[in-house]
Every structure is written in C-alpha cells, then in structure tokens.
Amino acid sequence: MSDWKTASGEAYGCGPMLREPERHVTDEHADQDAGFGAVQRRTVRVLIAAQLLGALGLAAGGTAGSLLAAQITGSEAAAGLPLSVLVLGSGVGAVAVTRIMERTGRRTGLVTAHLSGALGAGVVVAAAALASWPLLLLGCGLLGGGTAAVMLARYAAADLSSHSGRSISAVVTAASVGAVVGPNLLGATGSLATTLGLPGPAGLFLLAIPAFASAALVLLVFLRPDPLQLARAASASPAPTGGSLWVLLAESHIRFALLVLGVANLAMVGVMAVGPVHMHVHGAGLGLVGLVISAHIAAMFLPSPLTGWLSDVFGGRAVAALGALLLIGAGVVAALAGSDLAGIVAALLMLGVGWNAGLIGGSTLLRDAQVDPALRTRAEGLGELGMGAAAAVGGSGAGLLLAAGGFGLVGLVAAVPCLLLLAVVVGTGYRPLTDKPATTPLREAT
C-alpha cells in the first residue's frame, strides 16, 4: 500500500519515499528543456545562414522587376505589375508551402519554396532574353516562392521559443544583409547582363538563381531536427480537422493580425513598386536607384531587434499601431516630395520602418494567438496569403496612380488604409500589455 497517495498527496506510511521520483521527474523536464534550448539555438543559426543567402534574391523582384517591365512594355503603367504578381505568387505559394509543412515539417516546405524562387528567376532571365511580357509575369509568380521562403522562415524560429517577438526578429534581421546588398549590385549585375546580351535589370535575376538554390541546400542539409515536428511531438498536437479556416478566423488575434499584415504590405508595396521607376524617370541612374532601394530595405529589416523587443514587452498590438503611424507619415512625405530625391528617400525610409513594425507586430500577434498548435502553419499561410493579396492590389494599382497623378498621389492613397488600421486599434480598445494570450509558448528561446 505504500505506493498510494492520499488526497493531500501523502503516501500511506511512507510519504518521504515518494519525493525522490518527483525530483527525478523534475530532472527529466530540466534535461528536456536544455535539449530544446540547444535545438532552438541551432535552428536559429541555420535559418540565419539560409536568410543571408536567400534574401539576396529578394532585390530582383522588388527593384529590377519594375525596371524590366518598363523596358519590355515601354510604359510606366506596367511597372508595378511584376511586383504585384510576385507578392500574389508569394501568398499563394505560402499557402501551398504551409500545407507541406503541416504534413512533413519546416525543412521540406522551406526547401521547396526556395527552389521555386530559383526556377522563377531563371524564367525571368528567359523572358528578358525574349522580351516576353507573359513570360516575365510567369517568372515573377514563381519567384514569389522564394519570397515566401524568406518570409516564412521567421515562424520556424519561433516554433520552440517563448520569446516569439525576439525570435522572429532575429531571422528577419538576418534577411536584411542580403536584402540590402542585393539592390547595390544592380549596377554590377547589370554590366554582367549586358555582356551576356540581356537587358541590364536582368542581372539581379541572374544573381537570384544561385542565391535561392544555395539557401535551399543549407536548409536541406542542416535544418535537423525539424523544429515544427519537434514542437508538435512535445505538445502531442493532433492533426488539423476540417473547418479549420473558420476556427482560425473566429479568433480575434488572428483577425487583427491578418489586418495588420495586409495593410502594412499594401502600403509598402504600393509605394515601393513604383519608386525605382519614378526616380529613374527623373534622372537617377541604376546605381543610385539601387542605393536608395538598399536604404529602404535596410529600414524594412534592421529595426527588427527593437520592434521584436517592443512586441514582447508591450505586445504586438502596440507595435502595429506604431507601424500604422509611420506608414501614414511616409504617405504624407511622399505626397509632398514630388521629384525631390531627398523627399523620396525620406518617404521610403519611413515606409520601411513602418512596414517592419507592422510585420513584427502582426507576426507576433499571429504566433501568440490561442489556437491549436496543429493549426499554426495554416494561420501562417493565411497571413502570407493576405499579405500577398493586399500587395498585389497595391502594386498593380500603383502604376496606374503614378501615370495618372504622380508619386504624390501614390503616397496619399497608400496612407488611407493605414488610417483605417489606426482607427481599428483605437476603436477596439488599446490594451498594449493585455493583448497576449494567457498561455506561453512551448519552450524558452535564446
């Protein structure tokens, strides 16, 4: 009878004998936590290495795509379409990739997405050689897979983390290196493309092919064990059930996170899509355009450690509100800038920081939402799809707005949805320290 406890937890006749197994269980949990911590640190290092490579390919669609479109079609109105198709491809691709992750884990999904980016870059190079507008759009759609890979990597960093904001920001910051360096290579890669008989803007797509392929190789070889599969095994999460879309949309954090991510991307892509063309038309050379876009991309990624910390301390809602304010300011500055390069640069820098706050704040809200862990990848795919759809609208409309009313009109229109987002934050009650769920993520991150 000595193995049975009373209601108070004491054993009949031998309470002290049961305390040693309790300490043994505690030691097992401590060892398990230490093991998860080691895997988390390795996972973040591998993701950072892949981001440094894969992010080099981001500049191709964001910078060179619009220039290549204008050369092939001879119209500024078409400048925003390649980026719109790219981000729409990124959103659709993210849904497909997160379904792969749901079945086989992060590694297979991220590798597949990176390879799609490499294939898309190759198709765009072929489109440049043939001066084919349809082939250019097809390539940009496939290139969106590479963008989806770089963006979805941030969630892989949070699978085993209890500081989701900071874990997400570490991977987003790593992407800044390649993303900033890439546009600065517009001139050098343009010379290479010209030597090969291709239009200058095709050079960045030549760079994107090995960039995405190398990132895929790093993940394939080193992202082991798979963080998502490990997290699910530890939480004994069941397989997702039918009707999961409505389960996700019923959660207020999910709905608000989708709104934040969509609005931030709508405003940023709308202005960025036509920024290079606007500067080039007003006398800026490819080297200068690349430098300005590099500064803009740096503003998109480098504030991540700060916004990640703010999200963990004050909540994703507060950081999302800050992002909305900055995006509104960027729209106003763009409206006043006209053809003045200094004003355009200021607008693009504010735009980048505002987008970063929206991305980190919205991603933290999405990651911390109280949903079944088995549905998390579907929530992530839904977020990327929303970002892609919103950006497709912004990018495709931006070219028309630029042709109709100039860069100032683009900035003003981009600020409108940000005002609506700010109104939602105020109208739903601003509680920066209580917007996080009561439950904590699985394990402590480093």
TAPE-V572584 format. One record per residue. N is the residue number from 1. OMEGA is omega in whole degrees, -180 to 180 (999 if undefined). D_LAST is the distance of its C-alpha to the last C-alpha in Angstrom with 2 decimals. Layout:
((N & OMEGA & D_LAST) (N & OMEGA & D_LAST))
This chain:
((1 & -174 & 45.41) (2 & 180 & 42.88) (3 & -176 & 40.02) (4 & -180 & 40.54) (5 & 169 & 38.97) (6 & 179 & 40.74) (7 & -179 & 39.48) (8 & 178 & 38.03) (9 & 178 & 35.95) (10 & 176 & 38.36) (11 & 176 & 39.95) (12 & 173 & 43.73) (13 & -176 & 44.77) (14 & 179 & 41.52) (15 & -178 & 38.58) (16 & -178 & 36.95) (17 & -178 & 37.04) (18 & -176 & 34.51) (19 & 180 & 31.81) (20 & 175 & 30.81) (21 & 178 & 29.78) (22 & 177 & 27.66) (23 & 178 & 25.78) (24 & 178 & 25.54) (25 & 179 & 23.96) (26 & 178 & 21.39) (27 & 179 & 20.62) (28 & 178 & 20.28) (29 & 179 & 17.73) (30 & 178 & 15.70) (31 & 180 & 16.05) (32 & 178 & 15.13) (33 & 179 & 11.88) (34 & 178 & 11.09) (35 & 178 & 12.32) (36 & 179 & 10.29) (37 & 179 & 6.99) (38 & 178 & 8.87) (39 & 180 & 10.13) (40 & -180 & 7.11) (41 & 178 & 6.25) (42 & -180 & 10.03) (43 & -179 & 10.53) (44 & 179 & 8.82) (45 & 179 & 10.85) (46 & 179 & 13.87) (47 & 178 & 13.79) (48 & 179 & 13.67) (49 & 179 & 16.60) (50 & 179 & 18.47) (51 & 180 & 18.09) (52 & 180 & 19.54) (53 & -174 & 22.51) (54 & -178 & 23.09) (55 & 175 & 22.91) (56 & -180 & 25.93) (57 & -177 & 27.94) (58 & -175 & 27.23) (59 & -177 & 29.72) (60 & -179 & 32.54) (61 & -175 & 32.92) (62 & -175 & 32.05) (63 & -172 & 34.22) (64 & -177 & 36.72) (65 & -179 & 37.47) (66 & 179 & 39.39) (67 & 179 & 41.31) (68 & 178 & 42.26) (69 & -180 & 43.41) (70 & 179 & 45.59) (71 & -176 & 47.16) (72 & -175 & 47.92) (73 & -177 & 49.30) (74 & -177 & 50.67) (75 & 175 & 49.46) (76 & -177 & 46.80) (77 & -179 & 46.72) (78 & -172 & 45.03) (79 & -176 & 42.24) (80 & -174 & 39.71) (81 & 179 & 40.38) (82 & 179 & 38.32) (83 & 178 & 35.12) (84 & 179 & 36.10) (85 & 180 & 36.65) (86 & -177 & 33.37) (87 & 174 & 31.29) (88 & 175 & 33.45) (89 & 177 & 32.87) (90 & -180 & 29.15) (91 & 179 & 29.40) (92 & 178 & 31.74) (93 & 180 & 29.78) (94 & 177 & 26.56) (95 & 179 & 28.48) (96 & -178 & 29.71) (97 & 180 & 26.37) (98 & 173 & 24.64) (99 & 175 & 27.59) (100 & 178 & 26.95) (101 & -179 & 23.29) (102 & -177 & 24.67) (103 & -171 & 26.86) (104 & 177 & 25.10) (105 & -176 & 21.38) (106 & -171 & 19.27) (107 & -178 & 20.42) (108 & -179 & 24.12) (109 & -178 & 23.88) (110 & 178 & 21.99) (111 & 179 & 24.29) (112 & -179 & 27.32) (113 & 178 & 26.46) (114 & 179 & 25.97) (115 & 174 & 29.28) (116 & 178 & 30.95) (117 & 178 & 29.97) (118 & 178 & 31.51) (119 & 179 & 34.61) (120 & 178 & 34.96) (121 & 177 & 34.85) (122 & 178 & 37.59) (123 & 178 & 39.68) (124 & 177 & 39.46) (125 & 177 & 40.69) (126 & 178 & 43.58) (127 & 178 & 44.26) (128 & -180 & 44.46) (129 & -178 & 46.90) (130 & -175 & 49.04) (131 & -177 & 48.69) (132 & 179 & 47.89) (133 & 179 & 46.54) (134 & -180 & 45.87) (135 & 176 & 44.07) (136 & -180 & 41.88) (137 & 177 & 40.81) (138 & 180 & 40.21) (139 & 179 & 38.01) (140 & 177 & 35.98) (141 & 177 & 35.50) (142 & 178 & 34.14) (143 & 177 & 32.02) (144 & 176 & 30.30) (145 & 177 & 28.63) (146 & 177 & 26.71) (147 & 178 & 25.70) (148 & 180 & 24.61) (149 & -179 & 22.40) (150 & -178 & 20.65) (151 & -178 & 20.28) (152 & 180 & 19.28) (153 & -178 & 16.41) (154 & 180 & 14.37) (155 & 177 & 14.76) (156 & 179 & 13.74) (157 & -176 & 10.19) (158 & -176 & 10.33) (159 & -177 & 12.17) (160 & -171 & 9.73) (161 & 171 & 7.67) (162 & 173 & 8.98) (163 & -170 & 8.21) (164 & -179 & 10.31) (165 & -179 & 11.69) (166 & 178 & 8.88) (167 & 177 & 7.68) (168 & -175 & 11.44) (169 & 180 & 12.14) (170 & -179 & 10.13) (171 & 177 & 12.42) (172 & 178 & 15.33) (173 & 180 & 15.20) (174 & 179 & 15.44) (175 & -176 & 18.49) (176 & -176 & 20.09) (177 & 179 & 21.03) (178 & -178 & 23.19) (179 & 179 & 24.33) (180 & -179 & 25.61) (181 & -175 & 27.14) (182 & -179 & 28.87) (183 & 178 & 31.39) (184 & 178 & 32.28) (185 & -179 & 33.54) (186 & 180 & 36.01) (187 & -178 & 38.83) (188 & 179 & 38.18) (189 & 176 & 37.63) (190 & 177 & 40.58) (191 & 178 & 42.78) (192 & 180 & 41.75) (193 & 179 & 42.55) (194 & 178 & 45.88) (195 & -180 & 46.72) (196 & 179 & 46.19) (197 & -180 & 48.45) (198 & 173 & 45.79) (199 & -178 & 45.24) (200 & -178 & 42.89) (201 & 180 & 40.15) (202 & -177 & 39.84) (203 & 180 & 38.15) (204 & 177 & 34.65) (205 & 173 & 35.13) (206 & 177 & 36.07) (207 & -176 & 32.73) (208 & -177 & 30.85) (209 & 179 & 32.28) (210 & -180 & 30.57) (211 & -180 & 27.38) (212 & -179 & 26.79) (213 & 179 & 28.19) (214 & 178 & 25.90) (215 & 178 & 22.76) (216 & -179 & 24.20) (217 & 179 & 24.75) (218 & -179 & 21.22) (219 & -179 & 19.90) (220 & -174 & 22.84) (221 & -166 & 22.34) (222 & -178 & 18.61) (223 & -179 & 16.92) (224 & -4 & 17.55) (225 & -179 & 17.02) (226 & -174 & 17.13) (227 & -179 & 14.12) (228 & 179 & 16.64) (229 & 178 & 19.07) (230 & 179 & 16.68) (231 & 180 & 15.62) (232 & 178 & 19.33) (233 & -179 & 20.46) (234 & -179 & 18.33) (235 & -179 & 19.72) (236 & -176 & 23.17) (237 & 178 & 23.53) (238 & 177 & 27.10) (239 & 178 & 28.32) (240 & -180 & 28.92) (241 & 178 & 32.45) (242 & 179 & 35.05) (243 & -176 & 35.12) (244 & 179 & 31.34) (245 & -179 & 31.90) (246 & 175 & 33.69) (247 & 180 & 31.12) (248 & -176 & 28.48) (249 & 178 & 30.88) (250 & -178 & 31.85) (251 & -173 & 28.46) (252 & 178 & 28.64) (253 & 179 & 24.98) (254 & -178 & 25.54) (255 & -178 & 28.80) (256 & 178 & 27.55) (257 & 178 & 24.48) (258 & 179 & 27.00) (259 & -179 & 29.25) (260 & -178 & 26.66) (261 & -180 & 25.51) (262 & -178 & 29.16) (263 & -180 & 30.57) (264 & -179 & 28.02) (265 & 177 & 28.75) (266 & -178 & 32.45) (267 & -176 & 32.79) (268 & -177 & 30.70) (269 & -180 & 32.29) (270 & -179 & 35.71) (271 & -176 & 35.74) (272 & -176 & 33.85) (273 & -176 & 36.05) (274 & -180 & 39.16) (275 & 180 & 37.84) (276 & 180 & 38.45) (277 & -180 & 41.92) (278 & 179 & 42.86) (279 & -178 & 42.00) (280 & 179 & 43.73) (281 & -179 & 46.85) (282 & 168 & 47.08) (283 & -180 & 47.15) (284 & 178 & 43.57) (285 & -178 & 43.26) (286 & 180 & 40.63) (287 & 180 & 38.83) (288 & 178 & 38.67) (289 & 179 & 37.63) (290 & 179 & 34.76) (291 & -180 & 33.70) (292 & 179 & 33.81) (293 & 175 & 31.87) (294 & 178 & 29.21) (295 & 178 & 28.95) (296 & -179 & 28.76) (297 & 175 & 25.98) (298 & 178 & 24.03) (299 & 178 & 24.49) (300 & -171 & 23.24) (301 & -173 & 19.82) (302 & 177 & 19.09) (303 & -173 & 18.82) (304 & 178 & 15.76) (305 & 179 & 13.24) (306 & -179 & 15.90) (307 & 175 & 16.82) (308 & 177 & 13.33) (309 & 179 & 13.02) (310 & 179 & 16.61) (311 & 179 & 16.10) (312 & -176 & 13.61) (313 & -174 & 16.02) (314 & 180 & 19.38) (315 & -180 & 19.02) (316 & -179 & 19.55) (317 & -180 & 23.28) (318 & -179 & 23.46) (319 & 177 & 21.68) (320 & 177 & 24.00) (321 & 176 & 26.96) (322 & 178 & 26.01) (323 & 179 & 25.88) (324 & 179 & 29.30) (325 & -180 & 30.78) (326 & 179 & 29.67) (327 & 176 & 31.01) (328 & 178 & 34.27) (329 & 179 & 34.55) (330 & 178 & 34.03) (331 & 180 & 36.81) (332 & 180 & 39.15) (333 & 178 & 38.59) (334 & 180 & 39.21) (335 & -178 & 42.38) (336 & -172 & 43.64) (337 & -176 & 42.68) (338 & 179 & 45.27) (339 & -179 & 45.58) (340 & -175 & 44.19) (341 & -179 & 41.37) (342 & 179 & 39.71) (343 & 178 & 39.66) (344 & 179 & 38.28) (345 & 180 & 35.43) (346 & 179 & 34.64) (347 & -178 & 34.71) (348 & 177 & 32.40) (349 & 177 & 29.84) (350 & 179 & 29.89) (351 & -180 & 29.81) (352 & -180 & 26.61) (353 & 178 & 24.73) (354 & 178 & 26.18) (355 & 179 & 25.14) (356 & 179 & 21.51) (357 & 177 & 21.54) (358 & -179 & 23.26) (359 & -177 & 20.92) (360 & 179 & 17.63) (361 & -180 & 19.49) (362 & 180 & 21.25) (363 & 178 & 18.37) (364 & 176 & 16.43) (365 & -179 & 19.73) (366 & -178 & 20.22) (367 & -176 & 16.89) (368 & -180 & 17.28) (369 & -178 & 20.97) (370 & 177 & 22.38) (371 & 177 & 23.55) (372 & 179 & 23.78) (373 & 180 & 20.75) (374 & -178 & 23.49) (375 & -173 & 24.46) (376 & -179 & 21.15) (377 & 177 & 21.93) (378 & 176 & 25.38) (379 & 179 & 24.09) (380 & 178 & 22.04) (381 & 178 & 25.23) (382 & 178 & 27.28) (383 & 179 & 25.17) (384 & 177 & 25.57) (385 & 177 & 29.24) (386 & 177 & 29.77) (387 & -179 & 28.30) (388 & -180 & 30.50) (389 & 180 & 33.59) (390 & -179 & 33.27) (391 & 177 & 32.74) (392 & 177 & 35.68) (393 & -179 & 37.87) (394 & -178 & 36.75) (395 & -179 & 37.14) (396 & 179 & 40.49) (397 & -176 & 41.90) (398 & 179 & 40.83) (399 & 178 & 43.27) (400 & 179 & 46.10) (401 & 179 & 45.27) (402 & -180 & 45.13) (403 & -176 & 48.52) (404 & -173 & 50.00) (405 & 177 & 48.83) (406 & -175 & 46.63) (407 & 179 & 43.09) (408 & 179 & 43.72) (409 & 177 & 44.45) (410 & -179 & 41.25) (411 & -179 & 39.24) (412 & -180 & 41.14) (413 & 180 & 40.82) (414 & -178 & 37.05) (415 & -174 & 36.72) (416 & 179 & 38.56) (417 & 177 & 35.91) (418 & 174 & 33.41) (419 & 179 & 35.98) (420 & 178 & 36.20) (421 & 179 & 32.44) (422 & 178 & 32.59) (423 & 178 & 35.56) (424 & 179 & 33.67) (425 & -179 & 30.91) (426 & -175 & 33.65) (427 & -179 & 35.88) (428 & 177 & 33.42) (429 & -175 & 32.42) (430 & -179 & 29.57) (431 & -172 & 27.16) (432 & -176 & 23.92) (433 & -177 & 22.38) (434 & -178 & 23.67) (435 & 178 & 22.95) (436 & 179 & 19.86) (437 & -179 & 20.71) (438 & -179 & 21.09) (439 & 180 & 19.02) (440 & 177 & 15.23) (441 & -167 & 13.22) (442 & -173 & 13.01) (443 & 180 & 9.85) (444 & 178 & 6.81) (445 & 173 & 3.72) (446 & 999 & 0.00))
